[in-house]
């Protein structure tokens, strides 16, 4: 599973790849695992996504990663995400799951 995250100010974000042990997406499609980085200055590269090629971290093997979900999505099977990959985007300063496919 490919876990991509554009919430670059998250503690678990490593060059657009999530390094968290688990992800929880709530019923409003928001990643509740998001924890802001505590840094003096953070550059949000997603705002310049099309002006220069981002430096992506290698894809992570996530067979052991726990991805829970409580929204009404066709990829939600008994609270567990069965997608081949998910993308978390930065919309209105919140980490939204963009892989949601409503029933």
N, CA, C and O atoms as a MOPAC input file, in Angstrom:
PM7 MOZYME 1SCF
protein

 N      0.84600 1    -1.18000 1     0.00000 1
 C      0.00000 1     0.00000 1     0.00000 1
 C      0.88700 1     1.23700 1     0.00000 1
 O      1.87100 1     1.30500 1     0.73700 1
 N      0.54400 1     2.18700 1    -0.80700 1
 C      1.28800 1     3.43800 1    -0.91200 1
 C      0.57100 1     4.50200 1    -0.08500 1
 O     -0.58500 1     4.82600 1    -0.35500 1
 N      1.24400 1     5.03500 1     0.90500 1
 C      0.66000 1     6.05700 1     1.77800 1
 C      1.33800 1     7.38500 1     1.47500 1
 O      2.48300 1     7.60500 1     1.86900 1
 N      0.64600 1     8.25500 1     0.78700 1
 C      1.17600 1     9.57800 1     0.43800 1
 C      0.47700 1    10.63700 1     1.26500 1
 O     -0.73600 1    10.57600 1     1.46500 1
 N      1.22500 1    11.59200 1     1.73900 1
 C      0.67100 1    12.65300 1     2.57300 1
 C      1.21700 1    14.00100 1     2.12100 1
 O      2.42800 1    14.19200 1     2.00100 1
 N      0.32000 1    14.91100 1     1.88000 1
 C      0.70900 1    16.26600 1     1.49600 1
 C      0.64000 1    17.22200 1     2.68000 1
 O      0.83500 1    18.42700 1     2.52400 1
 N      0.36300 1    16.68700 1     3.85100 1
 C      0.34100 1    17.50100 1     5.07200 1
 C      1.77600 1    17.54600 1     5.59100 1
 O      2.13100 1    16.85000 1     6.54300 1
 N      2.59000 1    18.37700 1     4.94800 1
 C      4.03400 1    18.37500 1     5.18900 1
 C      4.43600 1    18.88900 1     6.56400 1
 O      5.58900 1    18.73700 1     6.97000 1
 N      3.51300 1    19.48800 1     7.27500 1
 C      3.83700 1    19.97000 1     8.61600 1
 C      3.50100 1    18.93800 1     9.69300 1
 O      3.46200 1    19.26700 1    10.87900 1
 N      3.25900 1    17.69500 1     9.28200 1
 C      2.95500 1    16.61800 1    10.22700 1
 C      4.24000 1    15.97000 1    10.72500 1
 O      5.20700 1    15.82700 1     9.97600 1
 N      4.23800 1    15.58700 1    11.96800 1
 C      5.37800 1    14.91500 1    12.60600 1
 C      5.77600 1    13.63800 1    11.86300 1
 O      6.95800 1    13.29700 1    11.82000 1
 N      4.80600 1    12.92600 1    11.27900 1
 C      5.06600 1    11.64600 1    10.63600 1
 C      5.39100 1    11.75400 1     9.14700 1
 O      5.67300 1    10.73800 1     8.51300 1
 N      5.36000 1    12.93700 1     8.58300 1
 C      5.58700 1    13.10900 1     7.15400 1
 C      7.08100 1    13.11900 1     6.84500 1
 O      7.83000 1    13.96300 1     7.33700 1
 N      7.49200 1    12.16400 1     6.02200 1
 C      8.87900 1    12.10100 1     5.55400 1
 C      8.86100 1    12.22500 1     4.03600 1
 O      8.67900 1    11.23400 1     3.33000 1
 N      9.05000 1    13.44200 1     3.53700 1
 C      9.06200 1    13.71500 1     2.10100 1
 C      7.84600 1    13.10300 1     1.40500 1
 O      7.97800 1    12.36600 1     0.42700 1
 N      6.67000 1    13.41900 1     1.92300 1
 C      5.36300 1    13.03200 1     1.37800 1
 C      5.00400 1    11.57000 1     1.61000 1
 O      4.04600 1    11.08100 1     1.01000 1
 N      5.73600 1    10.85500 1     2.46000 1
 C      5.40800 1     9.48200 1     2.82800 1
 C      5.14800 1     9.43900 1     4.32800 1
 O      5.93200 1     9.95900 1     5.12200 1
 N      4.03200 1     8.80700 1     4.70700 1
 C      3.67300 1     8.72500 1     6.12100 1
 C      4.50800 1     7.65900 1     6.82200 1
 O      4.63600 1     6.54100 1     6.32400 1
 N      5.07300 1     8.00300 1     7.97400 1
 C      5.88600 1     7.07400 1     8.76100 1
 C      5.20400 1     6.68500 1    10.07500 1
 O      5.84300 1     6.10000 1    10.95000 1
 N      3.93700 1     6.99800 1    10.21800 1
 C      3.20100 1     6.63800 1    11.42700 1
 C      2.97300 1     5.13100 1    11.47200 1
 O      2.91600 1     4.48000 1    10.42900 1
 N      2.84100 1     4.57100 1    12.68600 1
 C      2.56200 1     3.13900 1    12.83300 1
 C      1.10400 1     2.83400 1    12.52100 1
 O      0.76100 1     1.70700 1    12.16400 1
 N      0.24300 1     3.85000 1    12.66000 1
 C     -1.17200 1     3.65700 1    12.37900 1
 C     -1.79000 1     4.97200 1    11.92200 1
 O     -1.29600 1     6.05400 1    12.23900 1
 N     -2.87500 1     4.85100 1    11.17500 1
 C     -3.61900 1     6.01300 1    10.69200 1
 C     -5.08500 1     5.78700 1    11.03600 1
 O     -5.61000 1     4.68400 1    10.88100 1
 N     -5.73500 1     6.84600 1    11.50500 1
 C     -7.16400 1     6.77100 1    11.78700 1
 C     -7.86400 1     7.90600 1    11.05500 1
 O     -7.59900 1     9.07800 1    11.32100 1
 N     -8.76400 1     7.55600 1    10.12500 1
 C     -9.54300 1     8.54300 1     9.37600 1
 C    -10.95000 1     8.53700 1     9.96100 1
 O    -11.61100 1     7.49900 1     9.99100 1
 N    -11.41000 1     9.71000 1    10.42900 1
 C    -12.71500 1     9.77700 1    11.08100 1
 C    -13.85800 1     9.89100 1    10.07500 1
 O    -13.62200 1     9.88300 1     8.86700 1
 N    -15.08300 1     9.99600 1    10.56000 1
 C    -16.27300 1    10.02200 1     9.69900 1
 C    -16.34700 1    11.25700 1     8.81900 1
 O    -17.11700 1    11.28400 1     7.85900 1
 N    -15.55600 1    12.28200 1     9.12900 1
 C    -15.50000 1    13.50100 1     8.31400 1
 C    -14.32300 1    13.48400 1     7.33800 1
 O    -13.99200 1    14.52000 1     6.76100 1
 N    -13.69100 1    12.33200 1     7.14500 1
 C    -12.57400 1    12.12400 1     6.21200 1
 C    -11.28000 1    12.79600 1     6.65600 1
 O    -10.40100 1    13.03200 1     5.82600 1
 N    -11.14100 1    13.10400 1     7.91600 1
 C     -9.94600 1    13.78200 1     8.43100 1
 C     -9.04700 1    12.77900 1     9.14000 1
 O     -9.50900 1    11.97500 1     9.95000 1
 N     -7.75600 1    12.83800 1     8.82500 1
 C     -6.76300 1    11.97200 1     9.45700 1
 C     -6.52200 1    12.45800 1    10.88700 1
 O     -5.93700 1    13.52000 1    11.10200 1
 N     -6.97400 1    11.68100 1    11.84500 1
 C     -6.82500 1    12.04300 1    13.25600 1
 C     -5.43500 1    11.70400 1    13.79700 1
 O     -5.11600 1    12.04800 1    14.93500 1
 N     -4.61800 1    11.04100 1    13.00300 1
 C     -3.25400 1    10.71100 1    13.42500 1
 C     -2.29000 1    11.87500 1    13.22600 1
 O     -1.13900 1    11.81300 1    13.65700 1
 N     -2.75800 1    12.93300 1    12.57600 1
 C     -1.93200 1    14.11400 1    12.31200 1
 C     -1.46600 1    14.75000 1    13.61800 1
 O     -2.27000 1    15.05100 1    14.50000 1
 N     -0.15500 1    14.94800 1    13.72500 1
 C      0.45200 1    15.66500 1    14.85000 1
 C      1.39200 1    16.70200 1    14.25500 1
 O      2.33600 1    16.34600 1    13.54900 1
 N      1.14700 1    17.99000 1    14.53100 1
 C      2.00400 1    19.03500 1    13.95000 1
 C      3.45900 1    18.91200 1    14.39800 1
 O      3.74300 1    18.57200 1    15.54700 1
 N      4.37100 1    19.19500 1    13.47200 1
 C      5.80000 1    19.25700 1    13.79800 1
 C      6.03300 1    20.47700 1    14.65500 1
 O      5.37500 1    21.50400 1    14.49300 1
 N      6.96900 1    20.35300 1    15.56100 1
 C      7.37000 1    21.50700 1    16.35000 1
 C      8.73200 1    21.93400 1    15.83500 1
 O      9.76600 1    21.37400 1    16.19900 1
 N      8.69800 1    22.94000 1    14.97900 1
 C      9.91700 1    23.46800 1    14.37300 1
 C      9.84300 1    24.98500 1    14.38100 1
 O      8.76900 1    25.57300 1    14.51100 1
 N     11.00000 1    25.60000 1    14.24100 1
 C     11.02800 1    27.05900 1    14.15800 1
 C     10.39600 1    27.53600 1    12.85500 1
 O      9.59200 1    28.46800 1    12.84600 1
 N     10.76700 1    26.88900 1    11.76100 1
 C     10.25300 1    27.28500 1    10.46000 1
 C     10.03500 1    26.03500 1     9.62000 1
 O     10.93400 1    25.20500 1     9.48700 1
 N      8.83400 1    25.90200 1     9.05100 1
 C      8.51000 1    24.76400 1     8.21600 1
 C      8.02700 1    25.26400 1     6.87300 1
 O      7.18500 1    26.15900 1     6.79800 1
 N      8.55600 1    24.68900 1     5.82200 1
 C      8.13700 1    25.05400 1     4.47800 1
 C      7.11700 1    24.04100 1     3.98900 1
 O      7.39000 1    22.84100 1     3.97700 1
 N      5.94800 1    24.51100 1     3.58800 1
 C      4.91500 1    23.63900 1     3.04400 1
 C      5.13900 1    23.52500 1     1.54800 1
 O      4.76100 1    24.42300 1     0.79500 1
 N      5.75500 1    22.42000 1     1.10300 1
 C      6.11000 1    22.25500 1    -0.30200 1
 C      4.90700 1    21.97500 1    -1.19600 1
 O      5.00900 1    22.08400 1    -2.41800 1
 N      3.76500 1    21.61500 1    -0.60200 1
 C      2.59800 1    21.31300 1    -1.43700 1
 C      2.09200 1    22.55300 1    -2.16400 1
 O      1.44000 1    22.43300 1    -3.20100 1
 N      2.37800 1    23.72600 1    -1.64700 1
 C      1.94000 1    24.96200 1    -2.29700 1
 C      2.74500 1    25.24600 1    -3.56300 1
 O      2.31500 1    26.02700 1    -4.41200 1
 N      3.91400 1    24.61300 1    -3.69200 1
 C      4.77000 1    24.79600 1    -4.86700 1
 C      4.88500 1    23.49200 1    -5.65000 1
 O      5.86700 1    23.26300 1    -6.35700 1
 N      3.87200 1    22.64100 1    -5.51500 1
 C      3.91900 1    21.30000 1    -6.08000 1
 C      4.19400 1    21.28000 1    -7.57300 1
 O      4.89000 1    20.38600 1    -8.05700 1
 N      3.66500 1    22.24300 1    -8.31200 1
 C      3.83100 1    22.23700 1    -9.76400 1
 C      4.96500 1    23.13700 1   -10.24800 1
 O      5.23500 1    23.18800 1   -11.44800 1
 N      5.62600 1    23.83900 1    -9.35100 1
 C      6.72500 1    24.69900 1    -9.77600 1
 C      8.07500 1    23.97800 1    -9.75800 1
 O      8.97700 1    24.34000 1   -10.51300 1
 N      8.21800 1    22.96800 1    -8.91000 1
 C      9.43400 1    22.15400 1    -8.91700 1
 C      9.09000 1    20.74700 1    -8.44700 1
 O      8.15300 1    20.56100 1    -7.67000 1
 N      9.83800 1    19.76700 1    -8.90900 1
 C      9.57800 1    18.37300 1    -8.58000 1
 C      9.89500 1    18.11700 1    -7.11200 1
 O     11.00600 1    18.39500 1    -6.66200 1
 N      8.93000 1    17.59100 1    -6.36000 1
 C      9.19700 1    17.30700 1    -4.94900 1
 C     10.13400 1    16.11100 1    -4.77800 1
 O     10.21400 1    15.24700 1    -5.65200 1
 N     10.82400 1    16.06900 1    -3.67200 1
 C     11.70300 1    14.96500 1    -3.33400 1
 C     10.89100 1    13.96400 1    -2.50600 1
 O     10.66400 1    14.18300 1    -1.31700 1
 N     10.45300 1    12.86800 1    -3.13100 1
 C      9.64100 1    11.87300 1    -2.44700 1
 C     10.51200 1    10.83200 1    -1.76000 1
 O     11.54500 1    10.42300 1    -2.29000 1
 N     10.08500 1    10.40800 1    -0.57500 1
 C     10.73500 1     9.29800 1     0.11500 1
 C     10.31200 1     8.00400 1    -0.57900 1
 O      9.26200 1     7.97600 1    -1.22000 1
 N     11.09800 1     6.93500 1    -0.46800 1
 C     10.71100 1     5.66200 1    -1.08200 1
 C      9.38000 1     5.17000 1    -0.51400 1
 O      9.03000 1     5.45000 1     0.63300 1
 N      8.65200 1     4.43100 1    -1.34900 1
 C      7.37500 1     3.86700 1    -0.89900 1
 C      7.62200 1     2.96100 1     0.28800 1
 O      8.64100 1     2.27300 1     0.35300 1
 N      6.72200 1     2.95800 1     1.19600 1
 C      6.86800 1     2.19500 1     2.42600 1
 C      6.03600 1     0.91800 1     2.36200 1
 O      4.89800 1     0.94300 1     1.89400 1
 N      6.59300 1    -0.19300 1     2.82700 1
 C      5.83700 1    -1.43900 1     2.92700 1
 C      4.91700 1    -1.31000 1     4.13500 1
 O      5.38300 1    -1.19700 1     5.26900 1
 N      3.63100 1    -1.32700 1     3.89200 1
 C      2.68400 1    -1.05000 1     4.97500 1
 C      1.80300 1    -2.25100 1     5.32100 1
 O      0.68400 1    -2.06800 1     5.80000 1
 N      2.27100 1    -3.43900 1     5.09500 1
 C      1.47500 1    -4.61900 1     5.42400 1
 C      1.15200 1    -4.66600 1     6.91300 1
 O      0.09100 1    -5.15300 1     7.30400 1
 N      2.04600 1    -4.17200 1     7.73100 1
 C      1.83700 1    -4.18500 1     9.18200 1
 C      1.24900 1    -2.88000 1     9.70200 1
 O      0.98500 1    -2.76200 1    10.89800 1
 N      1.04300 1    -1.91400 1     8.84200 1
 C      0.50100 1    -0.62300 1     9.25600 1
 C     -1.00200 1    -0.74000 1     9.48700 1
 O     -1.71700 1    -1.32800 1     8.67600 1
 N     -1.46600 1    -0.18700 1    10.57600 1
 C     -2.87900 1    -0.23200 1    10.91800 1
 C     -3.56300 1     1.02300 1    10.36900 1
 O     -3.25100 1     2.13700 1    10.79000 1
 N     -4.49100 1     0.83800 1     9.43300 1
 C     -5.22900 1     1.96400 1     8.85700 1
 C     -6.70000 1     1.75600 1     9.16300 1
 O     -7.36200 1     0.90600 1     8.56800 1
 N     -7.20100 1     2.55000 1    10.10700 1
 C     -8.58600 1     2.45400 1    10.52600 1
 C     -9.40100 1     3.59600 1     9.93300 1
 O     -8.88700 1     4.68200 1     9.66200 1
 N    -10.68100 1     3.31900 1     9.74000 1
 C    -11.54500 1     4.29600 1     9.10200 1
 C    -12.96000 1     4.14600 1     9.64700 1
 O    -13.43000 1     3.02700 1     9.85000 1
 N    -13.63700 1     5.25900 1     9.88400 1
 C    -15.01500 1     5.16900 1    10.35400 1
 C    -15.99500 1     5.93200 1     9.46100 1
 O    -17.12200 1     6.20900 1     9.87300 1
 N    -15.57200 1     6.27200 1     8.23700 1
 C    -16.50000 1     6.96900 1     7.34200 1
 C    -17.25100 1     5.98300 1     6.44900 1
 O    -16.94200 1     4.79200 1     6.42300 1
 N    -18.23300 1     6.49300 1     5.72400 1
 C    -19.08600 1     5.67800 1     4.86200 1
 C    -18.42900 1     5.55800 1     3.48800 1
 O    -18.81800 1     6.24800 1     2.54600 1
 N    -17.43900 1     4.68700 1     3.37700 1
 C    -16.61800 1     4.54100 1     2.17300 1
 C    -16.65500 1     3.08800 1     1.70500 1
 O    -16.70600 1     2.17200 1     2.52500 1
 N    -16.63000 1     2.87800 1     0.39200 1
 C    -16.63500 1     1.50800 1    -0.13000 1
 C    -15.34200 1     0.75900 1     0.21000 1
 O    -15.30900 1    -0.47000 1     0.14300 1
 N    -14.28800 1     1.47900 1     0.57100 1
 C    -13.00900 1     0.85100 1     0.92700 1
 C    -12.89900 1     0.55000 1     2.42100 1
 O    -11.88300 1     0.03100 1     2.88400 1
 N    -13.95000 1     0.87800 1     3.16700 1
 C    -13.98400 1     0.61700 1     4.60300 1
 C    -14.64000 1    -0.74100 1     4.82900 1
 O    -15.84000 1    -0.90700 1     4.60800 1
 N    -13.84800 1    -1.70200 1     5.26900 1
 C    -14.35400 1    -3.03600 1     5.58200 1
 C    -14.20700 1    -3.27900 1     7.07700 1
 O    -13.12500 1    -3.60000 1     7.57000 1
 N    -15.31000 1    -3.12000 1     7.78200 1
 C    -15.36300 1    -3.33200 1     9.23100 1
 C    -14.33600 1    -2.48300 1     9.97600 1
 O    -13.67300 1    -2.95400 1    10.90100 1
 N    -14.21900 1    -1.23200 1     9.55900 1
 C    -13.33700 1    -0.28700 1    10.23500 1
 C    -11.89800 1    -0.28900 1     9.75400 1
 O    -11.07200 1     0.45200 1    10.28800 1
 N    -11.58400 1    -1.09500 1     8.76900 1
 C    -10.21600 1    -1.16600 1     8.23400 1
 C    -10.21800 1    -0.77800 1     6.75900 1
 O    -11.07800 1    -1.21900 1     5.99700 1
 N     -9.25200 1     0.05000 1     6.36000 1
 C     -9.14200 1     0.49600 1     4.97100 1
 C     -8.51700 1    -0.61400 1     4.12800 1
 O     -7.47500 1    -1.16500 1     4.48500 1
 N     -9.17100 1    -0.93800 1     2.99500 1
 C     -8.65900 1    -1.99100 1     2.11200 1
 C     -8.13800 1    -1.42800 1     0.78600 1
 O     -7.93900 1    -2.18400 1    -0.16500 1
 N     -7.91700 1    -0.12900 1     0.71200 1
 C     -7.41900 1     0.50100 1    -0.51400 1
 C     -5.98300 1     0.05800 1    -0.79700 1
 O     -5.25800 1    -0.34000 1     0.11500 1
 N     -5.58100 1     0.12900 1    -2.06200 1
 C     -4.20100 1    -0.18200 1    -2.45200 1
 C     -3.24800 1     0.92000 1    -2.03600 1
 O     -2.03400 1     0.71500 1    -2.01000 1
 N     -3.77700 1     2.07500 1    -1.71300 1
 C     -2.98700 1     3.20300 1    -1.26200 1
 C     -3.92000 1     4.33000 1    -0.86900 1
 O     -5.06700 1     4.38200 1    -1.31300 1
 N     -3.43100 1     5.22000 1    -0.04600 1
 C     -4.24800 1     6.37700 1     0.31500 1
 C     -3.41000 1     7.64100 1     0.19900 1
 O     -2.18200 1     7.61100 1     0.28800 1
 N     -4.10300 1     8.74400 1     0.00000 1
 C     -3.46300 1    10.05200 1    -0.05900 1
 C     -4.16000 1    10.97900 1     0.92300 1
 O     -5.38500 1    11.09400 1     0.91800 1
 N     -3.38200 1    11.63200 1     1.75500 1
 C     -3.89200 1    12.64100 1     2.67100 1
 C     -3.46800 1    13.98400 1     2.09900 1
 O     -2.29200 1    14.20000 1     1.80800 1
 N     -4.42600 1    14.88300 1     1.94000 1
 C     -4.15200 1    16.18600 1     1.35200 1
 C     -4.38400 1    17.28200 1     2.37900 1
 O     -5.05600 1    17.05900 1     3.38600 1
 N     -3.84600 1    18.43100 1     2.13800 1
 C     -3.98400 1    19.57700 1     3.01900 1
 C     -5.06600 1    20.49900 1     2.45200 1
 O     -4.79800 1    21.29300 1     1.55100 1
 N     -6.28800 1    20.39200 1     2.98000 1
 C     -7.40200 1    21.21500 1     2.52200 1
 C     -7.92900 1    22.00000 1     3.70700 1
 O     -8.25600 1    21.42800 1     4.74700 1
 N     -8.00900 1    23.31100 1     3.54800 1
 C     -8.48100 1    24.20100 1     4.62300 1
 C     -7.68800 1    23.96600 1     5.90800 1
 O     -8.23800 1    24.01300 1     7.00800 1
 N     -6.39200 1    23.71400 1     5.74900 1
 C     -5.45300 1    23.48400 1     6.86100 1
 C     -5.77100 1    22.22500 1     7.66300 1
 O     -5.34100 1    22.09900 1     8.81000 1
 N     -6.51900 1    21.29100 1     7.07100 1
 C     -6.82200 1    20.02700 1     7.73900 1
 C     -6.36900 1    18.86500 1     6.86100 1
 O     -6.37500 1    18.97300 1     5.63500 1
 N     -5.97300 1    17.75000 1     7.48800 1
 C     -5.48800 1    16.58400 1     6.73400 1
 C     -6.63700 1    15.67800 1     6.27200 1
 O     -7.03700 1    14.77300 1     7.00300 1
 N     -7.16600 1    15.91200 1     5.07800 1
 C     -8.28200 1    15.14400 1     4.52400 1
 C     -7.79900 1    13.92600 1     3.74600 1
 O     -6.81800 1    14.00100 1     3.00700 1
 N     -8.49900 1    12.79900 1     3.91800 1
 C     -8.23300 1    11.60000 1     3.12300 1
 C     -8.87700 1    11.79600 1     1.75800 1
 O    -10.08700 1    12.00300 1     1.66600 1
 N     -8.08400 1    11.73300 1     0.70400 1
 C     -8.58200 1    11.94800 1    -0.65600 1
 C     -8.96900 1    10.63400 1    -1.33900 1
 O     -9.43300 1    10.65400 1    -2.47900 1
 N     -8.79000 1     9.50800 1    -0.67600 1
 C     -9.06500 1     8.21200 1    -1.25800 1
 C    -10.49800 1     7.76600 1    -0.99300 1
 O    -10.92400 1     6.72200 1    -1.48800 1
 N    -11.23100 1     8.53400 1    -0.23000 1
 C    -12.59900 1     8.19300 1     0.13600 1
 C    -13.48900 1     8.08700 1    -1.10300 1
 O    -13.52800 1     8.99300 1    -1.93600 1
 N    -14.20400 1     6.96200 1    -1.20900 1
 C    -15.19900 1     6.74700 1    -2.26000 1
 C    -16.51400 1     6.46600 1    -1.53600 1
 O    -16.73400 1     5.36600 1    -1.03000 1
 N    -17.37500 1     7.46600 1    -1.49300 1
 C    -18.64300 1     7.33300 1    -0.75200 1
 C    -19.52600 1     6.25700 1    -1.35900 1
 O    -19.54400 1     6.06200 1    -2.57400 1
 N    -20.25800 1     5.55900 1    -0.49600 1
 C    -21.20200 1     4.52300 1    -0.93300 1
 C    -22.40600 1     5.15800 1    -1.59700 1
 O    -23.31400 1     4.45100 1    -2.03300 1

